[in-house]
């Protein structure tokens, strides 16, 4: 049921964004890259934003996000686990409260690989792989400090954000995985991770990039 609701929500957002696109044939387009991902998870993230008068739609995709050491929750640390998110992807649709500030509804899909910390990314001993599905909100600010200049700097874009992406489901039965841990030599239970800081749904980011067609 949760997966069905997730799919319906995603399709609804796409339909709304397409309807809005028809109304305005000359949108602004931003391509930005997240800084949190390479700095803290050795990964990569890009985002494409399409802007109309009061509305916007985005597509974002993260790759190879590593959750190791202090980035894993205490429960996982006790089980000597580490995680690799191979893909974290989805869309968002937002309303521009002001020229810079926009609020977005965001359904996302995250693919987690689970390893022992001392054999991280060793395919032969990968413990399991599972998906989580989130549906949350994001507050974003698009800052174009040189937009009044008639030069190549005009579209330079800096975009800080704060997001709340709670899990609405996972591919794990009852959102947990029971297994025999070869490091602790016990039967352990791993509960589906949250995507944010400290195993919470909350995280912040700053993205940099360029906006084309800036008005």
Secondary structure in CASP SS format (residue, H / E / C, confidence):
PFRMAT SS
TARGET T0000
AUTHOR 0000-0000-0000
METHOD secondary structure of the structure
MODEL  1
X C 1.00
X H 1.00
X H 1.00
X H 1.00
X H 1.00
X H 1.00
X H 1.00
X H 1.00
X H 1.00
X H 1.00
X H 1.00
X H 1.00
X H 1.00
X H 1.00
X H 1.00
X H 1.00
X H 1.00
X H 1.00
X H 1.00
X H 1.00
X H 1.00
X H 1.00
X H 1.00
X C 1.00
X C 1.00
X C 1.00
X C 1.00
X E 1.00
X E 1.00
X E 1.00
X E 1.00
X E 1.00
X E 1.00
X E 1.00
X C 1.00
X H 1.00
X H 1.00
X H 1.00
X H 1.00
X H 1.00
X C 1.00
X C 1.00
X C 1.00
X E 1.00
X E 1.00
X E 1.00
X E 1.00
X E 1.00
X E 1.00
X E 1.00
X E 1.00
X C 1.00
X C 1.00
X C 1.00
X E 1.00
X E 1.00
X E 1.00
X E 1.00
X E 1.00
X E 1.00
X E 1.00
X E 1.00
X E 1.00
X E 1.00
X E 1.00
X E 1.00
X E 1.00
X C 1.00
X H 1.00
X H 1.00
X H 1.00
X C 1.00
X C 1.00
X H 1.00
X H 1.00
X H 1.00
X H 1.00
X H 1.00
X C 1.00
X C 1.00
X E 1.00
X E 1.00
X E 1.00
X E 1.00
X E 1.00
X E 1.00
X E 1.00
X E 1.00
X E 1.00
X E 1.00
X E 1.00
X E 1.00
X E 1.00
X E 1.00
X E 1.00
X E 1.00
X C 1.00
X C 1.00
X C 1.00
X C 1.00
X E 1.00
X E 1.00
X E 1.00
X E 1.00
X E 1.00
X E 1.00
X E 1.00
X E 1.00
X E 1.00
X E 1.00
X E 1.00
X E 1.00
X E 1.00
X E 1.00
X E 1.00
X E 1.00
X H 1.00
X H 1.00
X H 1.00
X C 1.00
X C 1.00
X C 1.00
X H 1.00
X H 1.00
X H 1.00
X C 1.00
X C 1.00
X E 1.00
X E 1.00
X E 1.00
X E 1.00
X E 1.00
X E 1.00
X E 1.00
X E 1.00
X E 1.00
X E 1.00
X E 1.00
X E 1.00
X E 1.00
X E 1.00
X E 1.00
X E 1.00
X C 1.00
X C 1.00
X C 1.00
X C 1.00
X C 1.00
X C 1.00
X C 1.00
X C 1.00
X H 1.00
X H 1.00
X H 1.00
X H 1.00
X E 1.00
X E 1.00
X E 1.00
X E 1.00
X E 1.00
X E 1.00
X E 1.00
X E 1.00
X E 1.00
X C 1.00
X C 1.00
X E 1.00
X E 1.00
X E 1.00
X E 1.00
X C 1.00
X C 1.00
X H 1.00
X H 1.00
X H 1.00
X E 1.00
X E 1.00
X E 1.00
X E 1.00
X E 1.00
X E 1.00
X C 1.00
X C 1.00
X C 1.00
X C 1.00
X E 1.00
X E 1.00
X E 1.00
X E 1.00
X E 1.00
X E 1.00
X C 1.00
X C 1.00
X C 1.00
X C 1.00
X C 1.00
X H 1.00
X H 1.00
X H 1.00
X C 1.00
X C 1.00
X E 1.00
X E 1.00
X E 1.00
X E 1.00
X E 1.00
X E 1.00
X E 1.00
X E 1.00
X E 1.00
X E 1.00
X E 1.00
X C 1.00
X C 1.00
X C 1.00
END
